[in-house]
Amino acid sequence: MKLLSRYLLKELVIPLVVWVVFLFILLFVMQFLRGTDVILGSAVTLEDLGQLMFYLAPHFLMMALPIAFLLAILLGLGRLSEDREITALQALGIGPVQLLAGPLAIGAVLAGLMLLLTSTAEPWGLTSVKEFVAEIIKKNVVGDVKSGVFYEDLSNLTLYAETVDDEEHRWTNVLLHDDREPSSALLMLARNGRVNTNTVGQVLTLELGDGEAHRADPSAASYSVVTFQQGDIAVGVEGSMGRRNRFRSPKEELTPSELLQAADEAQRTGGDPRPFLMSLHNRVGHALAPLSFALLGTPLAIGRRQGGRAWGYLFTLGGYVLFYLLMRFFEQMGQQGKMPVLLAGQLANIVFCVAGLVAMYRVSRSGTVR
């Protein structure tokens, strides 16, 4: 049995690792393409990309592990079935239920790892990504302002500099049009200026020197001009960063204890705590998915005789999509109060487990899945 266990682990662990690596790279590439306007900015370095990948790693692992595990089961055990090795094992008195022990053990380890990731590393990583990308965007502003070119990536602001010193990041003959208050737009002209990126959060400070500010108020038919030696313009860039930052996911940035606190706060203030509780139970349900995938995937893999590889790819894609759709459907039911949030978070796993038990019963009786 020890030899058999090692053999089955080899058939599962090696493809699991390969698929996790492949899916991890695929997910990063997809995220990279979504955020090219940030990641390909003038101030981004290879070190920044490495740091970004490090922050996103727990989130990508949470996404990659379940589908990679299902692929490993369907392709690994499916190969044994296709090569008649399962038939040979059955002739030795080793039934399908005994073969289920290995995938369930690996599924339990993966579920424990995913529970740990979703409780600690994933919220930390997503919070760090949000702050890191905000800093990248602010640094990109410094490098993206070019001599003689109007810069309009900041919401309701237009910036122009006649000359830009790329080494010291200083501007000369600066024009800034602030249209954040349309009723009284502000026009600032300065001989020099720069961006101060040493600020906290989604805020930029434009430092202008030796200039004047023009403000017109059409409703009062007035026009005012103020001269200044040094002027600091604080620019809240939540809007522009919100459009460009594709790495945000607010509820996933919260730890389980923070979600519970948010639910309690919503209940105390007369709000609806269900979205926070549903997010918590959904994360737990997603983390336990390897167990239900093991229970369903094993009998389907060992019961298939031909076309195992193509069928494995197809079923993995269809099974994961179905699992995700069920999770989303039950999540909506839970948020609407049509079922308890605890049940809604686990019902997709329950459905897969019941289907797996039925498939295992059929395999145990007939040795095949019709």
C-alpha positions as CSV (number, residue, x, y, z in Angstrom):
1,M,0.0,0.0,0.0
2,K,2.9,2.4,0.7
3,L,4.2,1.7,-2.8
4,L,0.8,2.4,-4.3
5,S,0.4,5.6,-2.2
6,R,3.7,6.9,-3.5
7,Y,2.8,6.0,-7.0
8,L,-0.6,7.8,-6.8
9,L,1.0,10.8,-5.2
10,K,3.5,11.0,-8.0
11,E,0.7,10.9,-10.6
12,L,-1.1,13.7,-8.8
13,V,1.6,16.0,-7.3
14,I,3.8,16.4,-10.4
15,P,1.0,17.6,-12.7
16,L,-0.4,19.7,-9.8
17,V,2.8,21.6,-9.5
18,V,3.1,22.0,-13.3
19,W,-0.4,23.3,-13.6
20,V,-0.1,25.6,-10.7
21,V,3.0,27.2,-12.2
22,F,1.4,27.4,-15.6
23,L,-1.8,29.0,-14.3
24,F,0.1,31.3,-12.0
25,I,2.0,32.7,-15.0
26,L,-1.2,32.9,-17.1
27,L,-3.0,34.8,-14.4
28,F,-0.2,37.3,-14.0
29,V,0.0,37.8,-17.8
30,M,-3.8,38.5,-17.9
31,Q,-3.5,40.9,-15.0
32,F,-0.5,42.5,-16.7
33,L,-2.6,43.1,-19.9
34,R,-5.4,44.6,-17.8
35,G,-3.0,47.1,-16.2
36,T,-0.7,48.0,-19.0
37,D,-1.3,51.7,-18.6
38,V,0.0,51.4,-15.1
39,I,2.6,48.7,-15.4
40,L,4.2,50.0,-18.6
41,G,4.5,53.5,-17.2
42,S,7.7,55.4,-17.6
43,A,8.7,55.1,-14.0
44,V,8.2,51.3,-13.7
45,T,11.2,49.0,-13.3
46,L,11.8,45.3,-13.3
47,E,12.1,45.4,-9.5
48,D,8.6,47.0,-9.4
49,L,7.2,44.1,-11.5
50,G,8.8,41.6,-9.2
51,Q,7.3,43.3,-6.2
52,L,3.9,43.4,-7.8
53,M,4.1,39.7,-8.6
54,F,5.1,39.0,-5.0
55,Y,2.0,40.9,-3.6
56,L,-0.3,39.2,-6.1
57,A,1.1,35.7,-5.5
58,P,-1.4,34.7,-2.7
59,H,-4.4,35.9,-4.7
60,F,-3.2,34.0,-7.8
61,L,-2.6,30.8,-5.8
62,M,-6.1,31.0,-4.4
63,M,-7.4,31.1,-8.0
64,A,-4.9,28.5,-9.5
65,L,-4.9,25.8,-6.8
66,P,-8.5,24.4,-7.2
67,I,-8.5,24.2,-11.0
68,A,-4.9,22.9,-11.1
69,F,-5.9,20.2,-8.6
70,L,-9.0,19.2,-10.6
71,L,-6.8,19.0,-13.7
72,A,-4.2,16.8,-11.9
73,I,-6.9,14.4,-10.8
74,L,-8.7,14.1,-14.1
75,L,-5.5,13.8,-16.2
76,G,-3.4,11.9,-13.7
77,L,-5.9,9.3,-12.6
78,G,-7.5,9.4,-16.0
79,R,-4.2,8.2,-17.5
80,L,-4.2,5.2,-15.2
81,S,-7.7,4.4,-16.2
82,E,-7.0,4.8,-19.9
83,D,-3.9,2.5,-19.6
84,R,-6.0,-0.1,-17.8
85,E,-3.9,0.3,-14.6
86,I,-7.1,0.8,-12.7
87,T,-8.4,-2.5,-13.9
88,A,-5.1,-4.2,-12.8
89,L,-5.5,-2.6,-9.3
90,Q,-9.1,-3.8,-9.1
91,A,-7.9,-7.3,-9.9
92,L,-5.6,-7.0,-6.9
93,G,-8.6,-6.1,-4.7
94,I,-8.0,-2.3,-4.6
95,G,-11.3,-0.6,-5.2
96,P,-12.2,2.9,-6.1
97,V,-12.9,3.9,-2.5
98,Q,-9.2,3.1,-1.6
99,L,-8.0,5.2,-4.6
100,L,-10.0,8.1,-3.2
101,A,-7.8,8.4,-0.1
102,G,-4.8,10.0,-1.9
103,P,-6.8,12.8,-3.7
104,L,-8.7,13.5,-0.5
105,A,-5.5,13.7,1.5
106,I,-4.0,16.2,-1.0
107,G,-7.3,18.1,-1.1
108,A,-7.2,18.4,2.7
109,V,-3.7,19.8,2.6
110,L,-4.6,22.3,-0.2
111,A,-7.8,23.3,1.6
112,G,-5.8,24.0,4.8
113,L,-3.2,26.0,2.8
114,M,-6.0,28.0,1.1
115,L,-7.7,28.8,4.4
116,L,-4.4,30.1,5.7
117,L,-3.8,32.2,2.5
118,T,-7.3,33.7,2.4
119,S,-7.1,34.6,6.1
120,T,-3.7,36.2,6.1
121,A,-1.5,36.5,3.0
122,E,-4.2,37.3,0.4
123,P,-5.8,40.3,2.2
124,W,-2.3,41.6,3.0
125,G,-1.1,41.1,-0.6
126,L,-4.2,42.8,-2.1
127,T,-3.9,45.8,0.3
128,S,-0.2,46.1,-0.5
129,V,-1.0,45.9,-4.2
130,K,-3.5,48.8,-3.9
131,E,-1.0,51.0,-2.1
132,F,1.9,49.9,-4.4
133,V,0.0,50.6,-7.6
134,A,-1.1,54.0,-6.3
135,E,2.6,54.8,-5.7
136,I,3.5,53.6,-9.2
137,I,0.8,55.8,-10.7
138,K,2.1,58.8,-8.8
139,K,5.6,58.1,-10.0
140,N,4.4,57.8,-13.5
141,V,3.0,61.3,-13.4
142,V,6.5,62.6,-12.9
143,G,7.9,60.7,-15.9
144,D,4.9,61.2,-18.2
145,V,4.8,65.0,-18.2
146,K,6.7,66.0,-21.3
147,S,8.0,69.3,-22.6
148,G,5.4,71.2,-24.6
149,V,2.7,68.5,-24.2
150,F,-0.6,68.9,-22.3
151,Y,-1.0,66.2,-19.6
152,E,-4.6,65.3,-18.9
153,D,-4.5,62.0,-17.1
154,L,-5.4,63.6,-13.8
155,S,-9.2,64.0,-13.3
156,N,-10.4,67.5,-14.2
157,L,-6.8,68.9,-14.4
158,T,-4.8,69.9,-17.3
159,L,-1.0,70.4,-16.9
160,Y,1.5,71.9,-19.2
161,A,5.2,72.6,-18.9
162,E,7.3,74.4,-21.5
163,T,10.4,72.5,-20.5
164,V,10.9,69.4,-18.3
165,D,14.2,68.5,-16.6
166,D,14.0,64.7,-16.7
167,E,16.9,64.2,-14.2
168,E,15.6,66.5,-11.4
169,H,11.9,66.2,-12.5
170,R,11.5,70.0,-12.5
171,W,9.3,72.1,-14.8
172,T,9.6,75.6,-16.1
173,N,6.9,77.9,-17.3
174,V,4.0,75.8,-16.0
175,L,0.3,76.1,-16.7
176,L,-2.3,74.3,-14.6
177,H,-6.0,74.4,-15.3
178,D,-8.1,73.2,-12.4
179,D,-11.7,72.4,-13.4
180,R,-12.7,70.5,-10.3
181,E,-15.2,73.3,-9.6
182,P,-16.7,74.0,-13.0
183,S,-18.5,77.1,-11.7
184,S,-15.2,78.8,-10.8
185,A,-12.3,77.2,-12.7
186,L,-8.8,78.0,-11.6
187,L,-5.9,78.8,-13.9
188,M,-2.4,78.9,-12.4
189,L,0.7,80.1,-14.2
190,A,4.1,79.6,-12.6
191,R,7.8,79.9,-13.6
192,N,8.7,76.6,-12.1
193,G,7.1,73.5,-10.5
194,R,7.5,69.9,-9.6
195,V,5.5,66.9,-8.3
196,N,5.9,65.8,-4.7
197,T,5.3,62.0,-4.6
198,N,6.3,61.7,-0.9
199,T,2.6,61.8,0.1
200,V,0.4,59.2,1.8
201,G,-2.4,57.5,0.0
202,Q,-4.0,58.6,-3.3
203,V,-2.8,62.2,-3.1
204,L,-0.4,64.2,-5.2
205,T,1.1,67.6,-4.3
206,L,2.0,70.0,-7.1
207,E,4.6,72.5,-5.9
208,L,4.5,75.7,-8.0
209,G,6.8,78.7,-7.5
210,D,6.8,82.4,-8.6
211,G,3.4,82.5,-10.2
212,E,-0.1,83.8,-10.1
213,A,-3.6,82.2,-9.8
214,H,-6.5,83.4,-11.9
215,R,-10.1,82.6,-10.9
216,A,-13.2,83.7,-12.7
217,D,-16.7,83.5,-11.1
218,P,-19.3,83.9,-13.9
219,S,-22.2,84.0,-11.4
220,A,-20.8,87.1,-9.7
221,A,-19.2,88.5,-12.8
222,S,-15.9,88.7,-11.0
223,Y,-12.3,87.9,-11.8
224,S,-9.5,87.7,-9.3
225,V,-5.7,87.4,-9.6
226,V,-3.4,86.3,-6.8
227,T,0.4,86.2,-7.0
228,F,2.4,83.8,-4.9
229,Q,6.0,82.8,-4.3
230,Q,5.3,79.2,-3.3
231,G,2.1,77.4,-3.8
232,D,1.3,73.8,-3.0
233,I,-1.7,72.2,-4.8
234,A,-3.0,69.0,-3.2
235,V,-4.6,66.9,-5.8
236,G,-6.9,64.0,-4.8
237,V,-6.5,61.5,-7.6
238,E,-9.0,58.9,-6.5
239,G,-10.9,59.2,-9.7
240,S,-8.0,58.8,-12.2
241,M,-6.4,56.1,-10.1
242,G,-9.7,54.3,-9.8
243,R,-9.9,54.2,-13.6
244,R,-6.4,53.0,-14.0
245,N,-5.9,50.8,-11.0
246,R,-7.1,47.3,-12.2
247,F,-5.8,45.5,-9.1
248,R,-8.5,46.5,-6.6
249,S,-11.0,44.2,-4.8
250,P,-12.2,45.8,-1.6
251,K,-13.8,42.9,0.3
252,E,-10.9,40.6,-0.5
253,E,-8.6,43.1,1.2
254,L,-10.3,42.4,4.5
255,T,-9.3,39.6,6.9
256,P,-12.0,37.4,8.3
257,S,-12.0,39.3,11.6
258,E,-12.3,42.6,9.7
259,L,-15.2,41.2,7.7
260,L,-16.9,40.2,11.0
261,Q,-16.2,43.7,12.4
262,A,-17.6,45.3,9.3
263,A,-20.8,43.2,9.5
264,D,-21.2,44.1,13.2
265,E,-20.7,47.8,12.4
266,A,-23.3,47.6,9.5
267,Q,-25.8,45.9,11.8
268,R,-25.3,48.5,14.6
269,T,-25.8,51.4,12.2
270,G,-28.9,50.0,10.5
271,G,-27.1,48.7,7.4
272,D,-27.1,45.2,5.9
273,P,-24.4,42.9,7.3
274,R,-25.1,40.1,4.7
275,P,-22.6,41.3,2.0
276,F,-19.7,41.1,4.5
277,L,-20.9,37.8,6.0
278,M,-21.5,36.4,2.5
279,S,-18.0,37.4,1.4
280,L,-16.5,35.6,4.4
281,H,-18.4,32.4,3.9
282,N,-17.7,32.5,0.1
283,R,-14.0,32.6,0.8
284,V,-14.3,29.7,3.2
285,G,-16.3,27.8,0.6
286,H,-13.8,28.5,-2.1
287,A,-10.9,27.4,0.1
288,L,-12.7,24.0,0.8
289,A,-13.2,23.5,-3.0
290,P,-10.3,21.0,-3.3
291,L,-12.1,18.5,-1.0
292,S,-15.3,18.5,-3.2
293,F,-13.2,18.4,-6.3
294,A,-11.4,15.4,-5.0
295,L,-14.6,13.6,-4.2
296,L,-16.2,14.3,-7.6
297,G,-13.1,14.2,-9.8
298,T,-11.7,10.8,-8.6
299,P,-14.6,8.6,-9.7
300,L,-15.1,10.5,-12.9
301,A,-11.4,10.1,-13.7
302,I,-11.0,6.4,-12.9
303,G,-14.3,5.5,-14.6
304,R,-13.4,6.9,-18.0
305,R,-12.0,4.5,-20.5
306,Q,-11.1,6.5,-23.7
307,G,-10.4,10.1,-24.6
308,G,-9.2,10.8,-21.1
309,R,-6.9,13.7,-21.9
310,A,-9.3,15.7,-24.0
311,W,-12.2,14.8,-21.8
312,G,-10.2,15.9,-18.7
313,Y,-9.5,19.3,-20.1
314,L,-13.2,19.8,-21.1
315,F,-14.5,18.6,-17.8
316,T,-12.1,20.6,-15.8
317,L,-13.1,23.8,-17.6
318,G,-16.8,23.0,-17.4
319,G,-16.6,21.8,-13.8
320,Y,-14.8,24.9,-12.6
321,V,-17.1,27.2,-14.5
322,L,-20.1,25.4,-13.1
323,F,-18.7,25.6,-9.6
324,Y,-18.1,29.4,-10.0
325,L,-21.6,29.9,-11.4
326,L,-23.1,28.0,-8.5
327,M,-21.0,30.0,-6.0
328,R,-22.2,33.3,-7.6
329,F,-25.8,32.1,-7.7
330,F,-25.9,31.0,-4.1
331,E,-24.1,34.2,-3.1
332,Q,-26.9,36.3,-4.6
333,M,-29.4,34.1,-2.8
334,G,-27.6,34.6,0.5
335,Q,-27.3,38.4,0.0
336,Q,-31.0,38.7,-0.7
337,G,-31.8,36.8,2.4
338,K,-33.4,33.8,0.6
339,M,-31.1,31.3,2.3
340,P,-28.7,31.5,5.3
341,V,-25.3,32.9,4.4
342,L,-23.5,29.9,5.9
343,L,-25.5,27.5,3.7
344,A,-25.1,29.7,0.7
345,G,-21.3,29.8,1.1
346,Q,-21.0,26.0,1.2
347,L,-23.9,24.9,-1.1
348,A,-21.7,24.6,-4.2
349,N,-19.3,22.3,-2.4
350,I,-22.3,20.3,-1.1
351,V,-23.7,19.9,-4.6
352,F,-20.3,18.7,-5.9
353,C,-19.9,16.3,-2.9
354,V,-23.3,14.7,-3.5
355,A,-22.5,14.3,-7.2
356,G,-19.2,12.8,-6.3
357,L,-20.8,10.3,-3.9
358,V,-23.3,9.3,-6.6
359,A,-20.5,8.9,-9.1
360,M,-18.4,6.9,-6.6
361,Y,-21.3,4.6,-5.9
362,R,-21.8,3.9,-9.6
363,V,-18.1,3.3,-10.2
364,S,-17.9,0.9,-7.2
365,R,-20.8,-1.1,-8.6
366,S,-20.0,-1.2,-12.3
367,G,-16.4,0.1,-12.6
368,T,-17.4,2.7,-15.1
369,V,-19.4,5.9,-15.5
370,R,-22.0,5.7,-18.3
